[in-house]
Amino acid sequence: MVKKIAVIGAGVVGLSTAMNIIDSIPFVSVTVIADKFNTETTSDGAGGLFRPNYNTTPGIPKEEMMQWCKDSLAHYTRLLSSSEANKCGVSFMTGFLFGQKPLDDFASLVSYTFQNLSSEQITKMNFNYKYGAQVTTLVAECRRYLPWLMSKFQEKGGHVLKHTLKSLEELVGHFDIVVNCTGLGSKYLLPDESVYAVKGQLIQVEAPWIKHFYYFEDDPPAYIIPCADRVALGGIRLKDDYTTHIDPEVSKGIWERCTSRIPSLKNAKVLWEWAGLRPHRIPLRIEKEEMNFPKGQLKVVHNYGHGANGVTLSWGTAVCATKLVKEFVLTNSNLESKL
């Protein structure tokens, strides 16, 4: 019997999870249900730099997060080595990390290359930081990556439904398993009061001479990330700020921080700006739950709370969530021999 599975949410976490399920589990019908897609999602505004930072994901065992990072990196590397590389928005990226405190060594374990810079090398680059590193990693440009993921999901027979859910109870009797990838929406849908917003804001500019990324670990941080046809300037982290408008004062601060470090950006043309709410939870939630409603019981797998690490962790946590879906599928199922 075909199992009907719904994945709620069409950001990078939701689409990654839907793809993993449809690729890994036979005899399932997968439907992505969301009220926002592509440019409407928080994922669309992500800088997209694969930059694992263990310190920004508290409450998760380091070995577990390491596995998620490795699974995500392996996925992106497969894309970079495939014929889809020119379509999916993923590309190799070399750049620099700088800080006044020792850099988080976690990134060195899940980057293609990571080389610490000497104080003399940092000085030669005209930066006033105690610590620095040259890193080869990748960038996943979600404005291209999300539509690509969606097209692949649909090519494999996946279904899509645009709908605003007011309660998971609406899905009782319609789906055998529901995977909750609603991010900040989980705060209201479940509800889960441990989910909170951290506002982010970016300025997208035209600066084709910028070929490397720069990440300055200050408070607030400054980062410059080149994409295919633009350069993203950030950033800001405003906890419990639920406003989604462009704040001119925040933009002014981002511009000043980025142009003071890379002066040539003063000549860059501003293309557009973006503000969005990162869905944080301590810890990030990946677990099974059997939820009881007046209409009946619903088997749910939760996968949300990634905060600013959505692009970095999305495929790895999707692999983990898919394993939990399999456990539900195998319960009283004759599919065990086929999985």
Buried (B, 14 or more C-beta within 10 A) or exposed (E): EEBBBBBBBBBBBBBBBBBBBBEBBEEBBBBBBBBBBBEEBBBBBBBBBBBBBBEBBEEBEEEBBBBBBBBBBEBBBEBBEEEBBEBBBBBEBBBBBBBEEEBBEBBBEBBBEBEBBEEEEBEEEEBEBEBBBBBEBBBBBBBBBBBBBBEBBEEEEBBBEEEEBEEBBBBBEEBBBBBBBBBBBBBEBBEBEBBBBBBBBBBBBEBEEBEBBBBBBEEBBBBBBBBEEBBBBBBBBBEEBEEEEBBEEBBEBBBEBBBEBBEEBEEBEEEEBBBBBBBBBBBBBBEBBEBEEEEEEBBBBBBBBBBBBBBBBBBBBBBBBBEBBBEBBEEEBEBEEEE
